[in-house]
């Protein structure tokens, strides 16, 4: 099948390349000429494990090309819209500017029978509105909504082998279902379940999933707050309740909280949309979910300040981690970077390291010192703060690290370290929600 992908950011680039791997012919379109040049040369503009390899493989087939010219979508049967929906300036609501612009740009190049497929995370009701735009255009193209469920660090796997496929289509629109089944034939043949539903449900599936995940993370972080004043151990608490099959252990990891370009802005946008619909009370709890999450960042800062005897100025603090999660270079709304910035603002001499996110962090916050070398980062530190659970950090030998620092104090913002091993090596170990 001939496919176009509008928007070659994180979502679009991965989707375009994966579609070629699944056997299709793909053109990726973006207004950013520099990004298109990088992709054409086989260099992803962001870090994602496995993407460089399949990008090179896809380009070698001759079935993948990238362009800034929207006219090159002509001849494609399915057009995926994969542009961003950032948080609107001065509001929690999602900014639909890029989605609307992509649809408008597509209209002159659509033909009868074409399928326009939304991948972007949008406020519920957007698909119905956009379907009306397509219908009014007289192009004969129809709209489907196919939300993405990518996890950064696993995006290639999640695109090639999704755990579910959701199609939001107009009532009785079999043509979109048939086309999408052809797009995802490999995954469907491998047993991936398909949910065919209406536009509103398809839109809600993505934001509801993100809201549930954020709530689960903030719940265990709320329990960590209680554990800290009672002497309980939140990791053992999570283990115990995680054995309940109705709850499960995954994502019950207390720590500095969630971040990234999706979860925080998506729950805020969901809340804003619910308020627009007159049902703000239905998701009012998400505001507290957001607040709990932000409090955990401040808690790490407070623990660090206390560990330094409340004298922060000119103290060297080694920050391990900058990306919002391991196996990513994404620092959007990153708890790790936020902690580093807050400590620097208090006067600490912050030096931070990360396997992939240093340059993205430096571009946003040049006032922080950075090093790609863990030993250099640790040397003469008055306190060490672990805030992104990269394997390189979780696997640090506490005896080796003890020989580098000035003061053996570590704040484990992810509860990933062996507290007993670090204490045995002479460290003052401070976790979140742990005695």
N, C-alpha and C positions, 0 to 999 in steps of 0.2 A: 504494500500500500504506500502511496505517496502522502507524506505527512508534513505539516509545517508546525513549528513551535515558536510562538511569539513571546519574546523575553528569554534572554539567555543568562540570567542570573543563576543563583544556586539551584532553584527548582528546574528552570527551563533547560539549562545546560545538561544536567544529569538526565532529564527526561529525553532530550533529543538524542543523546548518545546511546541511551539504553534502547530506544526504539530501533536504532540501526542494528544493535546487537540482536534484537528480536526479529530482524529480517526486513525491516522497512526502509524506504527511501525518505530522507529527512532533510529539510532546510530549516535552519535556526535563524531567527530574525531578532535583531536588537538595534536600538538607536546608538548605542555606545560603540563607536568605531574601534577603539582600543581593545575592548573586550572581544569583539568579533575577530580582530587580527590575532589576538592570543589564541583563541579557540581554533582558528584556521591553521595556525602553526602547531597545534597539538599541545598547547600549554593552558591548562585550566586556570582561570583568574582567581581561584580560591582553592584551599586545601580540602580534599575529600578522598579518603583511602579508596584505591581501586580506580578512580576516575581517569588519571593520566593513561593508564594502560588501555582501558576500553575506548578512550578518546582516540588514541593512536590507531587502535585496531579498526575503529569505525571509519576514520578518515581514509585508511588504507583500502577499504572496500570500494571507495568511490561513491558510496550511497549517502554520504553526509557532507553538507556544505553549510557555511554560515554567511550571512549577508546583512547589510544595513538597509537593503532595498526591499520594502514590503511587497513590491510587485512580484517578487520571486516566489511568493506563495501560490501564484496562479498554477493550476494543474494539480495541486494537492487536494485530496478528498477530505481529510480531517485536519482541522486547525486547532491546535492546543494553545490556549491563552494562559501563560505561566508568569505573569508579571507580578510585582509586589503590591501589597496593600498595607503600607506603613501606617503607623498611628498618625492621625491628623494633627497638625500643629495647633496647640491650644485646646486640644480635646482628646478624649479617650477613643473616639470613633475612628473607624478605618477610613483611610483616604482611598477613594475609588478612582482617582484621576487616571492612574496608569491602565487600569482595566478598561475604563470607558474609552481612553485614547486608542488602546489596542483594537477594540471592536470597531471604532470609527475608521481606523486605518485599514482594517480588513475589508470593510464593506465593498469598496470598488473592485475588489479582486475575487469576490465569491461567485460561485456558480450554483445553479439549481442542483440540489442533492448533496451539497457540501455540508459537513457537520462542524460547527464551531463548539469546541469543548473547553469549558472553564476548568482550570486546575487551581486557580488562586483561591485563597481563603477570604470569603466575602461575607458581608452582613446578610442574614437571611432576608429574602425578598429581592435580592439583586438579580438573580437569574431570571425571575419572572419579568422584571423590568427590561433586562437585556434581550430576552426572547422577543419582547414587543418591539425593540429596536430592529432586530433582524427581520421580523415579520413586516414591519413598516417599510423596510428598505426595498422590498420586492425582489431580493436576490434569489429567493427560493432555498436559501440555506436555513438550517435549523440549529437550535442550541441544545447542548447537553451539559450537565455539570458532573464532573468526575474529580472529586476532591483528592488531594494528595495527603499521604500519611508518612512522609519521609522523616527518618531520624538522622540528624547530622552525624556523620561518622559511619553510617550504614545505608546511605542514600542509594548507592548503586544496587545493593542487595534488595532494598525495599521496593525499588522500581522494577527490577527484573523478576523478583519473587514476592509480590505483595501478600500480606496476610488477608486482605479482602479488597474487592473492587466494588465501588459504589457508583451507580449511574443515576443521575437525576435527569429525567426526561419529561417532555410534555405528554399528557395523557394520550395513549394510543400511538406514540411515536416509535414504531418498530425499526425504522431506518437507522436511528442513532444507536439503538441497542445492537443491531447487526454489525454496524461499522465498528463499534467499540469492542465487540466480541472478536472481530477480526484483528484489531490492534493488539489485543491482549490474549490472542489464541494460545500462545505458549504457556502463559501463566494459568489460564483456565484449564488447559489440558493437564497441567500438573496438580490440579485440585483446588486452586484458589476460588473461594466462594464469591459469587456475584450477587449484589443486592441492587435490584432495579426499583427505583422509587421516584417520587416527585421532586421537583426542584428544591422546595423548602426543606424537605427531609435531608436531601443530599448536602445542602449547605450546613444544616444543623449537625450532621454527623461529625464533621471536622471540628467545629467549635465546641461541641459537647464532649468529644474525646479529649480535647486539650483542657477543657474546664475540669473534667474528672481527674485527669492526671495531675494538674496543678493543685487540686484540692487534696489529693492523696499525699502529695509531697508536703504541702503546708500543714496537713493534719499531723504528720509525724514530727514536723518541726515545732508545732504547738505543744506536742507531748514532750519535746526536748526542753521547752521553756519550763514546763512543770517539773520535769526531772531535775533540772538545775537547782530548783529551790527545795527539793525533797530528798535529794541524794540518790534518786533512782538512776538506772542505766538505760537510756533510750534504745541502745542497740539490742540489749536483751529483751526489752519490751517489744521492739519490732519483730524480733525472732519469734517471740511467744505468740503474738497476735497473727503473725504471718502464716502460722501453721493452720489457721482457720481458712478453709478453702473458699469461704465467701469473701475473704479479705485479700489473702495472698501476700507474699513477702516482697515482690518486686515494687520498686519505687517507694518503699518505706525506709528510706535512708536519710536520717536526719543530717543536716549540715548547713552550708551557707545558702542553700536554696537554688531555685531554677533561674534561668536567664535565657539569652539568645534572642533571635529575631522573630520568634513565633509565639511561644507560650505567654510571655508577659503581655505583649500587645494584643494577642488574640482574646485573652480573657477580659481585658479592658474594653475591647471593641464589642465583645458579646454583651457585656454589661450595658454599654452605651446603646446598643441596638434594642436590648430589652426595654430600656427606659423609653426609647422612641416609640415602642409598640405598646407602652402603657403597662408593661409587666416587669418593671424594674425590681419589684419586691421578690420576684421568682428567682433571681440570681444575685440578690443583694449580698449573699454570703461570699461571692467572688471578690468583693472589695476587701473583706477581711482576709481571704486567701492571699491577695496581693500584699496586704499590709504585713501579714506574718512573714511572707517571703522577704520583704524588704528589711524587716526587723532582724532577720538572721545575719544579714550583711553587717549591720551595725553591731550585733553581738560579737562577731569576730573582731571587729575593730576595738570594742570595749575590752575584750579578753586580752588583746595585745597591749593595750594601754595599761591595764592593770598589771600585766606581767612585767612591764617595764617600770613598775613603781610609779606610774602616773607621770613620769618624766619622759616625754617622747622626743622633744626637740633634739635634733642631731644624732639620735640613736639610729643605728643601722638595722633596718628590718628587711630580711630576705623573704620575698614573696614567691612562692612556688606555684605558678599557674597564672594565666591571663585569659585564655579562651574560656567561654562559658561552660564548656564540657570538653573532655579529652577527645582526641582524634578529629579536631576541628581547629580552624584558625579564626573562627567567628567570635568577635568581642562585642557584638551588639548586646546591650543590657547585660553585660557579663558581671556576675557577682564578684569574680576574682579581680577583674580590673577595677571595679567599684571600690573594693576593699583597699587596693593599692593606692588609688587616688585619694581616698579618705585619710589614710595614714600619712600620705605625703602632705595633705592639707593641714595636718596637725603638727607638721614640722619634722617628721621622721625622714631620715635618709633612706629612701626606699630603693631597693634594687630588685628587679623582678626578672624571672626567666620563664620560658615556655617553649616547647619544641616547635611550635608552628605560628604562634600568634604575636610574636614580638613586633614585627613591622606594622601590623594593623593597630597594635596598641600604641606604638610610637607615633603613628600618624594622628591619633586622637589625643594622646597625652604625652607630649615631648618632655614635660617637666619631671617625669620619672626616669630613673636610670634602668637600663636593660642589659642583660648579658645572656648569651646563648649557653654559657658554661655553668653547670650547677655548682661546681667547686668555687668558682669566682663569686657566684651569688651568695654562697654560704659563708665565705671567708670573713671573719671578724664580725659576724652578725650578732646583734644583741637579742634578737628574737627571730624565729623562723615561722612563717605562716603558710600552711598548705591549703590552697583554695581551688585547685583544679586537679582532679584525681588521675593525672597521667600515670601510666605504669612506671615511667622513669622516676617519678617522685615517690610513688607508693613503695617502690623497691629500694629506696636509699638505705644504705647500711647506717644505723644510728651510731655505731662505734666510729666509723669513718667520718661521719658528719661532725661528731663531737670534737674531733681533732682540728676542725676548721673554724668553728664559731668562737665568739668571745664569751657568749652566755648560752648555756644549754637549755633553752626554752623553746618549745614548739607548740604552736596552736594548730590543731588538726581540724580545719574547717570542713572536711569531708568525712571525718571519722573512718578513714581508710587505713590508718597505721596501726601496728601492733603496739598498743599502749604499754604492755608489760616489757616488751623488748626495748622500747625507747627509754623507759624508766630505769631498766637494768643497766643501760649504758650511761646513766647519770643525768638524764634529761628530766626537766619539768614538763610533763605532757599534759596539755589541756585540750579536751575534745568538747563537742557540743552535745549537751544533754548526757554527759558521762561523768561519773564521780571522779 
